[in-house]
Amino acid sequence: MAKQKLSPQGLKAKRERDLAYANSPFRRELRADSQKKRREAIKAGKNIDGKDYDHNTGKFVSAKYNRGGTQKGGVDGTKAESRKSRKK
């Protein structure tokens, strides 16, 4: 995928938006849960090198697989995830 061509002002605004989303309560909760699951898996002696915890499947999957395509109902990406979380 090609890098976005943004003006310096646009790039700064995007970085601020991305950081705000990454630190939202929903994303913080998911991040903390992933870290907890990772610590538990390592303690249990599982080999999870190169894998991320996928909250949709409930298990460790390759980082590539976890970037999209794991949403129930065929909707991909974190943008769809955030819409789903707002409906709760």
C-alpha positions in Angstrom: 0.0 0.0 0.0 1.4 3.4 -1.0 2.1 6.0 1.7 -0.5 8.7 2.0 0.6 12.0 0.5 -0.4 14.5 3.2 0.5 18.1 3.8 2.4 18.8 7.0 -0.8 20.2 8.5 -2.8 17.2 7.4 -0.1 14.8 8.7 -0.2 16.5 12.1 -4.0 16.3 12.3 -3.9 12.6 11.3 -1.4 11.8 14.0 -3.5 13.5 16.6 -6.7 11.7 15.5 -4.9 8.3 15.4 -3.4 8.8 18.9 -6.8 9.9 20.3 -8.4 6.7 18.9 -5.6 4.5 20.1 -6.0 5.8 23.6 -9.8 5.7 23.7 -11.3 3.6 26.6 -12.4 0.8 24.2 -8.9 0.4 22.7 -7.2 0.7 26.1 -9.4 -2.1 27.4 -8.5 -4.3 24.4 -4.8 -3.5 24.6 -4.8 -4.4 28.4 -6.6 -7.6 27.7 -4.2 -8.6 25.0 -1.2 -8.0 27.2 -2.8 -10.1 30.0 -3.5 -13.0 27.6 0.0 -12.7 26.2 1.5 -12.9 29.8 -0.7 -15.9 30.6 0.2 -17.7 27.4 4.0 -17.2 28.0 3.6 -18.5 31.6 1.8 -21.5 30.2 4.8 -22.2 27.9 3.0 -21.6 24.6 5.0 -20.4 21.6 3.2 -17.2 20.5 6.2 -15.6 18.6 4.9 -13.5 15.8 1.3 -13.8 16.9 -1.3 -11.4 18.2 -4.3 -12.1 20.4 -7.5 -11.8 18.2 -10.5 -10.7 20.2 -12.9 -11.9 17.5 -11.7 -15.5 17.4 -10.5 -15.6 21.0 -7.1 -17.1 20.2 -3.6 -16.1 19.1 -3.3 -15.8 15.3 -0.7 -14.5 13.0 -0.2 -10.7 13.0 -1.0 -10.6 9.3 -4.4 -12.4 9.8 -5.3 -10.1 12.7 -5.0 -7.0 10.6 -8.4 -7.6 9.1 -10.8 -10.2 7.9 -11.6 -11.7 11.3 -14.8 -9.7 12.0 -18.0 -11.7 12.4 -20.5 -11.0 9.6 -17.7 -10.3 7.0 -17.0 -6.7 8.0 -13.2 -5.9 8.2 -11.1 -3.5 10.2 -10.9 -1.6 13.4 -13.3 1.1 12.0 -16.1 -1.5 11.9 -15.0 -2.7 15.4 -15.5 0.8 16.8 -18.9 1.1 15.3 -19.9 -2.3 16.8 -18.7 -1.2 20.2 -20.8 2.0 20.1 -23.9 0.0 19.6 -23.4 -1.8 22.9 
